[in-house]
């Protein structure tokens, strides 16, 4: 029970950190620079900008409350079709994020940070705000995926597309990208019309796209860290000894392939082994000890799915399957 409690506590701490990163990103950096991120959070942000004008007195129009309201039907669907744990964690994230956005608005934290970052009465650096906001926002999704949760909104809709698509997950990614672009475009046009300024609308579009790209770059870097691995390809005259040494000391399996030298026409064995990047120095030492004449090179691996490597994926099984499993365990 203690182990289970600590496990769940750690999971919800990660969810809290993800929601806090998003809240600070949106409330402190993006909204003050008239910048939005696509999806439901982008819709909530543009409603906030137009109706509250970032005033603490109009906190009831803040992006946090709009975010929760718009996500209600999506969350209901999530509870009906996805695993309960996934739905609960996603709901907790949205409630935390909405609450934090309201609290940051009421406490007027954005003005406090702006005063600190803008010294001697100078105006704040909008580019810096966009970069910081996009980077902070990019942290949240990898954190949530690591605990089998989601940011809600278009991410959930994207998962639905992926679930029912006969193709790869690229369909879901295209849908999310298209949805983000539509939201940013529509919000920029609306903002420009309401403010009666073409310049402000164009600026919102440019800075929002820039923030979205920064967000995607940060996510990609973090995702690569989850499956940080490299592939060793080793050609050696001592394949048996090399295989035994690598397997026993690196704790990873390998594959042996027969190859023929293009110049010498001599048949040899090539060993293929996927290891963690942190094990590269140790692997080099092993190769030199077993066969100093071995020829080896290293290739980066984008993602690894298999035993011995972290696979941070969202579970998309329907709740019916979960219920069936639980019923079997009860019997």
C-alpha positions as CSV (number, residue, x, y, z in Angstrom):
1,X,0.0,0.0,0.0
2,X,2.8,2.4,0.8
3,X,4.5,1.7,-2.5
4,X,1.2,2.3,-4.3
5,X,0.7,5.5,-2.5
6,X,4.2,6.8,-3.3
7,X,3.7,5.8,-7.0
8,X,0.4,7.7,-7.2
9,X,1.8,10.7,-5.3
10,X,4.7,10.9,-7.7
11,X,2.3,10.7,-10.7
12,X,0.2,13.6,-9.5
13,X,3.2,15.7,-8.6
14,X,4.3,15.4,-12.2
15,X,0.8,16.4,-13.3
16,X,1.0,19.4,-11.0
17,X,4.4,20.5,-12.4
18,X,3.1,20.1,-16.0
19,X,0.0,22.2,-15.2
20,X,2.2,24.9,-13.5
21,X,4.6,25.1,-16.4
22,X,1.6,25.6,-18.8
23,X,-0.1,28.2,-16.5
24,X,3.1,30.3,-16.1
25,X,3.7,30.0,-19.8
26,X,0.3,31.3,-20.8
27,X,-0.5,33.8,-18.0
28,X,2.9,35.3,-17.4
29,X,4.6,35.2,-20.8
30,X,2.2,34.5,-23.8
31,X,-0.9,36.5,-22.9
32,X,0.9,39.7,-21.9
33,X,2.7,39.6,-25.3
34,X,-0.7,39.0,-27.2
35,X,0.4,35.5,-28.2
36,X,-1.6,32.3,-28.1
37,X,-1.0,28.6,-28.5
38,X,-3.3,26.6,-30.7
39,X,-6.0,24.2,-29.7
40,X,-8.6,24.7,-26.9
41,X,-6.1,26.6,-24.8
42,X,-5.7,29.0,-27.8
43,X,-9.4,29.5,-28.0
44,X,-9.5,30.2,-24.2
45,X,-6.7,32.6,-24.5
46,X,-8.2,34.7,-27.3
47,X,-11.5,34.9,-25.3
48,X,-9.5,36.0,-22.3
49,X,-7.7,38.7,-24.3
50,X,-10.9,40.1,-25.8
51,X,-13.2,39.9,-22.8
52,X,-11.0,40.5,-19.8
53,X,-8.2,42.5,-21.4
54,X,-6.0,40.7,-18.8
55,X,-7.5,42.6,-15.9
56,X,-7.4,41.0,-12.5
57,X,-10.8,42.5,-11.7
58,X,-12.3,40.4,-14.6
59,X,-10.8,37.1,-13.5
60,X,-14.1,35.4,-14.3
61,X,-13.2,35.8,-18.0
62,X,-9.8,34.4,-17.6
63,X,-8.5,31.6,-19.9
64,X,-8.6,29.1,-17.0
65,X,-12.3,29.1,-16.7
66,X,-12.8,29.1,-20.5
67,X,-10.5,26.2,-20.7
68,X,-12.5,24.1,-18.3
69,X,-15.8,25.0,-19.8
70,X,-14.8,24.1,-23.4
71,X,-13.2,20.8,-22.3
72,X,-16.3,19.5,-20.5
73,X,-17.7,17.6,-23.5
74,X,-14.3,16.3,-24.5
75,X,-13.7,15.0,-20.9
76,X,-17.1,13.3,-20.8
77,X,-16.2,11.5,-24.1
78,X,-12.8,10.6,-22.6
79,X,-14.4,9.0,-19.6
80,X,-16.8,7.0,-21.9
81,X,-14.2,5.7,-24.4
82,X,-10.8,5.7,-22.8
83,X,-9.4,4.1,-19.6
84,X,-10.6,5.7,-16.4
85,X,-7.1,6.3,-15.1
86,X,-6.2,8.2,-18.3
87,X,-9.4,10.3,-18.1
88,X,-9.0,11.0,-14.4
89,X,-5.4,12.2,-14.8
90,X,-6.3,14.4,-17.8
91,X,-9.2,15.9,-15.8
92,X,-7.0,16.6,-12.8
93,X,-4.5,18.3,-15.1
94,X,-7.2,20.6,-16.6
95,X,-8.7,21.5,-13.2
96,X,-5.2,22.3,-11.8
97,X,-4.4,24.3,-14.9
98,X,-7.6,26.2,-14.8
99,X,-7.2,27.0,-11.1
100,X,-3.6,28.1,-11.5
101,X,-4.5,30.4,-14.4
102,X,-7.2,32.1,-12.3
103,X,-4.9,32.4,-9.2
104,X,-2.1,33.9,-11.3
105,X,-4.5,36.4,-12.7
106,X,-6.0,37.4,-9.3
107,X,-2.5,37.7,-7.8
108,X,-1.4,39.8,-10.8
109,X,1.8,37.8,-11.2
110,X,2.3,38.8,-14.8
111,X,2.6,42.4,-13.8
112,X,5.1,41.5,-11.1
113,X,7.3,39.5,-13.5
114,X,7.0,42.2,-16.1
115,X,8.3,44.8,-13.5
116,X,11.2,42.5,-12.7
117,X,12.2,41.8,-16.3
118,X,11.7,45.4,-17.5
119,X,14.2,47.5,-15.6
120,X,14.5,51.3,-15.7
121,X,11.0,51.7,-17.2
122,X,11.9,50.0,-20.4
123,X,9.2,48.0,-22.3
124,X,9.4,44.2,-21.9
125,X,11.2,42.2,-24.6
126,X,8.3,40.5,-26.5
127,X,10.5,38.1,-28.4
128,X,12.0,36.9,-25.1
129,X,8.5,36.4,-23.7
130,X,7.4,34.4,-26.7
131,X,10.5,32.2,-26.5
132,X,10.1,31.6,-22.7
133,X,6.4,31.0,-23.1
134,X,6.8,28.5,-25.9
135,X,9.6,26.6,-24.2
136,X,7.7,26.3,-20.9
137,X,4.6,25.2,-22.7
138,X,6.6,22.5,-24.5
139,X,7.5,20.9,-21.2
140,X,3.9,20.0,-20.2
141,X,3.0,17.4,-22.8
142,X,6.1,15.1,-22.4
143,X,5.5,15.2,-18.6
144,X,1.9,14.2,-19.0
145,X,2.7,11.4,-21.4
146,X,5.2,10.0,-19.0
147,X,2.3,9.4,-16.5
148,X,-0.3,8.4,-19.1
149,X,-2.3,11.6,-19.2
150,X,-3.0,14.3,-21.8
151,X,-3.5,18.0,-22.1
152,X,-7.1,17.6,-23.2
153,X,-8.7,19.6,-26.1
154,X,-7.3,18.9,-29.5
155,X,-4.9,16.3,-28.1
156,X,-7.8,14.1,-27.1
157,X,-9.5,14.6,-30.5
158,X,-6.2,13.7,-32.1
159,X,-6.0,10.5,-30.1
160,X,-9.6,9.7,-31.3
161,X,-8.4,10.3,-34.9
162,X,-5.4,8.0,-34.4
163,X,-7.5,5.3,-32.7
164,X,-9.9,5.1,-35.7
165,X,-7.4,5.8,-38.4
166,X,-6.2,2.9,-40.6
167,X,-2.9,4.7,-41.1
168,X,-0.1,5.6,-38.8
169,X,-0.2,8.2,-36.0
170,X,0.8,10.8,-38.5
171,X,-2.9,11.4,-39.2
172,X,-3.4,12.5,-35.6
173,X,-0.3,14.8,-35.8
174,X,-1.6,16.4,-39.0
175,X,-5.0,16.9,-37.5
176,X,-3.5,18.6,-34.4
177,X,-1.2,20.8,-36.5
178,X,-4.1,21.8,-38.7
179,X,-6.3,22.6,-35.7
180,X,-3.6,24.7,-34.1
181,X,-3.1,26.6,-37.4
182,X,-6.8,27.2,-37.8
183,X,-7.2,28.4,-34.2
184,X,-4.2,30.8,-34.5
185,X,-5.4,32.1,-37.9
186,X,-8.9,32.7,-36.7
187,X,-7.8,34.2,-33.4
188,X,-5.4,36.6,-35.2
189,X,-8.1,37.7,-37.7
190,X,-10.6,38.2,-34.9
191,X,-8.2,40.1,-32.7
192,X,-7.2,42.4,-35.6
193,X,-10.8,43.2,-36.4
194,X,-11.8,43.8,-32.7
195,X,-8.8,46.1,-32.2
196,X,-9.3,47.6,-35.6
197,X,-5.7,47.1,-36.4
198,X,-4.3,44.9,-39.1
199,X,-0.8,45.2,-37.6
200,X,-1.9,43.8,-34.2
201,X,-3.6,40.9,-36.0
202,X,-0.5,40.1,-38.1
203,X,1.8,40.4,-35.1
204,X,-0.4,37.9,-33.1
205,X,-0.2,35.4,-36.0
206,X,3.6,35.7,-36.4
207,X,4.4,35.5,-32.7
208,X,1.9,32.7,-32.1
209,X,3.4,30.6,-34.9
210,X,6.9,31.3,-33.5
211,X,5.8,30.2,-30.0
212,X,4.2,27.0,-31.4
213,X,7.4,26.1,-33.2
214,X,9.5,26.7,-30.0
215,X,7.0,24.5,-28.1
216,X,7.3,21.7,-30.7
217,X,11.1,21.9,-30.7
218,X,11.2,21.5,-26.9
219,X,8.8,18.6,-27.0
220,X,10.9,16.9,-29.6
221,X,14.1,17.3,-27.5
222,X,12.4,15.9,-24.4
223,X,10.8,13.0,-26.4
224,X,14.2,12.0,-27.7
225,X,15.5,11.9,-24.2
226,X,12.8,9.3,-23.2
227,X,14.2,6.8,-25.8
228,X,17.8,8.1,-25.8
229,X,19.7,5.3,-27.6
230,X,22.3,4.6,-30.2
231,X,23.0,1.6,-32.4
232,X,26.5,0.0,-32.6
233,X,27.4,-1.9,-35.8
234,X,30.5,-3.9,-35.2
235,X,32.4,-6.0,-37.8
236,X,34.8,-8.4,-36.1
237,X,36.7,-11.6,-36.5
238,X,35.7,-12.7,-33.0
239,X,31.9,-12.5,-33.1
240,X,31.3,-15.1,-30.4
241,X,33.6,-13.5,-27.8
242,X,32.3,-10.0,-28.7
243,X,28.7,-11.1,-28.4
244,X,29.3,-12.7,-25.0
245,X,31.2,-9.7,-23.7
246,X,28.6,-7.1,-24.9
247,X,25.6,-9.1,-23.7
248,X,27.0,-9.8,-20.2
249,X,28.4,-6.3,-19.5
250,X,25.8,-4.1,-21.2
251,X,22.7,-6.2,-20.5
252,X,21.4,-5.7,-24.0
253,X,20.8,-8.3,-26.7
254,X,22.3,-8.1,-30.2
255,X,21.9,-9.5,-33.7
256,X,24.5,-11.2,-35.8
257,X,24.5,-10.7,-39.6
258,X,26.9,-12.2,-42.2
259,X,28.6,-9.6,-44.3
260,X,31.3,-9.7,-47.1
261,X,34.0,-7.2,-47.4
262,X,33.8,-5.2,-50.7
263,X,37.6,-5.0,-51.0
264,X,38.8,-8.2,-49.4
265,X,35.8,-10.4,-50.3
266,X,36.2,-12.1,-46.9
267,X,33.1,-13.2,-45.1
268,X,32.8,-11.8,-41.6
269,X,30.1,-11.2,-38.9
270,X,28.5,-7.9,-38.2
271,X,27.0,-7.4,-34.7
272,X,24.1,-5.0,-34.3
273,X,23.4,-3.8,-30.8
274,X,21.2,-1.0,-29.5
275,X,22.3,0.6,-26.2
276,X,21.8,3.7,-24.1
277,X,24.0,6.7,-24.9
278,X,25.4,6.6,-21.5
279,X,26.9,3.1,-22.2
280,X,28.9,4.2,-25.3
281,X,32.2,4.7,-23.4
282,X,31.9,1.3,-21.8
283,X,31.0,-0.3,-25.1
284,X,34.1,1.2,-26.7
285,X,36.3,-0.3,-23.9
286,X,34.8,-3.7,-24.4
287,X,35.3,-3.6,-28.2
288,X,39.0,-2.6,-27.8
289,X,39.6,-5.3,-25.2
290,X,38.0,-8.2,-27.2
291,X,39.1,-7.3,-30.7
292,X,41.4,-4.2,-31.2
293,X,41.1,-4.7,-35.0
294,X,37.3,-4.6,-35.0
295,X,35.6,-2.0,-37.2
296,X,32.6,-0.3,-35.5
297,X,30.5,2.8,-36.0
298,X,27.6,4.5,-34.2
299,X,24.3,5.6,-35.4
300,X,21.6,7.7,-33.6
301,X,18.3,5.9,-33.0
302,X,15.2,8.1,-33.0
303,X,13.0,5.8,-30.9
304,X,13.3,2.4,-29.3
305,X,10.3,0.1,-28.6
306,X,11.2,-2.9,-26.6
307,X,12.5,-4.4,-23.3
308,X,15.1,-2.4,-21.6
309,X,14.0,1.0,-22.9
310,X,11.5,3.5,-21.7
311,X,8.3,3.6,-23.9
312,X,6.2,6.5,-22.9
313,X,2.9,5.9,-24.8
314,X,-0.7,6.7,-24.1
315,X,-2.9,3.8,-23.5
316,X,-5.9,4.0,-25.8
317,X,-7.8,0.8,-25.0
318,X,-11.5,1.2,-24.4
319,X,-12.9,1.1,-21.0
320,X,-14.7,-2.1,-21.9
321,X,-11.4,-3.9,-22.1
322,X,-10.4,-2.5,-18.7
323,X,-13.6,-3.7,-17.1
324,X,-13.2,-7.1,-18.6
325,X,-9.7,-7.4,-17.2
326,X,-10.9,-6.3,-13.8
327,X,-13.8,-8.8,-13.8
328,X,-11.4,-11.6,-14.6
329,X,-9.1,-10.6,-11.8
330,X,-12.1,-10.5,-9.4
331,X,-13.2,-14.0,-10.4
